[in-house]
């Protein structure tokens, strides 16, 4: 492997029908202060491709563009790794924007704390809509996620996610690629940890991550996240921690308090205090009354979406036993 100052990073980005997002991402890559990377775009069977946007790329690094049949984002990432030249594979989503110093900061972080696998937090860019900023607040606040997405205070071990994740070529050669499943990044991080590789959070190596543009799409996204947590528990017994139960407990507790309020109005006080805390902290952290207020709605959508997905999958796959063949299900998705 090259010395740290010569390390080549391969940024691998799967994309499906999102040319405008890729345009913004490539624009941010053109502005990187460190040119020691290559960019690999894997078009996963898009009907509206980003070939033109890639052709306009004027960065100082190499760009490789591939178009393949639609098989899913995990298979697309593996396809990219098979064609990468880097010592480290970096994964960001197509809806991300990288700060100009991203590669520089990552290189310095690895020189200071070498690691096999790493990740960083995500944040909201000034150009994002108020709804996207509110969803970002909800997805990163300790009050709603326990800090598990890279917060400075966390209730669970840090698990890199593919909006801002990387690992060495050695990891790929030993552990293999991503499996085609929901929460495939958590699955990959778990396999890396079980293989004995180190995993570290670089809190200052962040990306700007665009969120869903409305609460309906956001609810569908987090509902799937809640369901996939049960899949992960079946794959890795004992991996589910107390923090993962919190949204489900919120749903159950909120329903119980609302029903109980018909008989005793003070039953709603704990729920109202919690919502008030989310609102106040949202206004403080975002420095905006509007975004803090929208953050309350985003938090309720997040907690109820994730919580109901968790409960639904728990009943179906664990209580009713329909999750016994989970490995066979994943193998059928071509992720093996």
Secondary structure, DSSP 8 states (H G I E B T S, - for coil): ---GGG--EEEEEEESS-HHHHHHHHHHHHT-S---EEEEEEEES-SS--HHHHHT---SSEEEEEEE----HHHHHHHHHHT---SEEEE--TTEEE-TTHHHHHHHHHHHS--SEEE--EE--TTS-HHHHHHHHHHH-HHHHTTTTT-SS-SS-----TTSEEEEHHHHHHH----SSTTHHHHHHHHHHHTT--EEE-TT--EEE---SSHHHHHHHHHHHHHHHHHHHHHSTT---HHHHHHHHHHHHHHHHHHHTTT-GGGGHHHHHHHHHHHHHHHHHHT-HHHHHHHHHHHHHHHHHHHHHHHHHIIIIIIS-TTTTHHHHHHHTT--
